[in-house]
């Protein structure tokens, strides 16, 4: 009987540990965004600082922020030698803090993915609706 209880307890603990490792968390937004700079990506790791667009308008920043807040986290394996993100994004917060992101932009009707620069095993899926919003935002810059 003790072996059965011990076995069940260990199984339950293992299940809890496995569940805690899933990354169903939304993206972390560190506060009010003051500026978003966008560049074509050169690959994973660092951010390309040759920005082709800068978003400073509050209305557009709010739309961009809404897309990021609705992104769903997940563990992933990326082949950083063959896959290249489409865009690098630098988010500057009013506090002075920054986030560097990589964006793999899907086509209309597809999901997109955003990844913190330097943390390529943890990505965030953006819904097809969010992809449509991003395409519109990036096309108007």
N, C-alpha and C positions, 0 to 999 in steps of 0.2 A: 504494500500500500504506500509506503514511504517513497519507493522508487517511482511510482505512478505520479504522486504529488510533485516530487522533484522534477520529473520529466515534464509535466504540465507547466510547472513554474518556469523552467528554463525555456520551454517553447514560447510561453507568453512573453518573457523578457526579450527573447530573440525577435519576436514579432514587433514588439514595441520599439526596439532599436532600429529595425528595418523601416518602420513607419516614420520614425523621427528623421531618417536620412532623406526622405523624399523632399523635394523642393517645390512645394506648392505655394510658396510665398510670392506675393506681388513684389515688384521692383521697389527699392527704397528710394524715395525722393527726400532729399535732405532739407528741404525748405522751399522758400520762394525762389523760382528760377528767374534770373535777370537776363541771361543771354544763352543762346544755343548756336554753336558754330558747327558747320558741316563741311566735310571734305571727302573726296574720293579716297577709299581705303587702299593702303598698300599691303594689307595683310594683318594677321592677328599680332597682338603684343602691344605695340605702341600706337599712338594716334598720329595720323598725318596732319601736320600743322599748316599745310597749305590750304586754308579754308576757301571754299568756293561760295559759301553763303553764310550769312549770319542772321539769326532771327532775334529781333529785339521787341517786336510788337506783342503786347500783353495778350491780345486775343489769340494770336497764332501760337504763342508759347503755351497758353492754357489748353489749346486743342492738342498740341504735341504731348504735353504733360498727361492729359487724360488717356491718350493711347498707351503711354508707358505705365501708368498706374493700373491699367487693365491687363497688362501682360502677365502671363502665368509662368512661374518658374519651373524648370525641369533640369534634371541631370542629363548630360549629353556627351557624346564623343565626337569631337571635330578633328578631322584630318587637316591640321594647320598647314601642311605642306601642299595640299591640293585645293582646298577651299579658300576662297578669298571673300571677305565681306564686301558689300557694295559701298558702304559709307562708314566713315568715322564721325562720331558726334562728341563734341565737348560741351558739357552742361556746366555753366557757371551759375552758382547760387548767390543770392544777395549777401550771404554770410561770408563769401569768398571761397567756400569749398567748391570742389569740382568733381565731376564724374566723367570718365572717358568710356565711351561705348562704341561697339561695332554693330552695324546694322546689316543684316542679310535681308534685303527687300524682296518680298515675293511679288508675283504678278497679281493682277486683279483676280479676286476669288480664292487666293491662296494665303496661307499664314506667312508671316515674316518672323524674324528672330532678332533679338537684341541681346548683346553679351557685354558684360563689363570687361574693359580692356585688361588683360592679364589674368582673367578668370574664365578661360574659355570652356571649362567643363560645366559651368553653370549658366544656362541660357534662359531666356524668357520668350515664350511664344506670344506673338501678336496675332489676334484674330484676323480673318479675312476682311472684316469691317475696319479694323485698325489699319490693315495694309492699304485699303482704299483711301483712308484719311491721310496716311503718310505719303502716298503717291501724290495726292492733291497738294499737300503742304510742300513737298519737295519740288513739285512741278511749278509752283508759284513763286519760287525763290529766284 
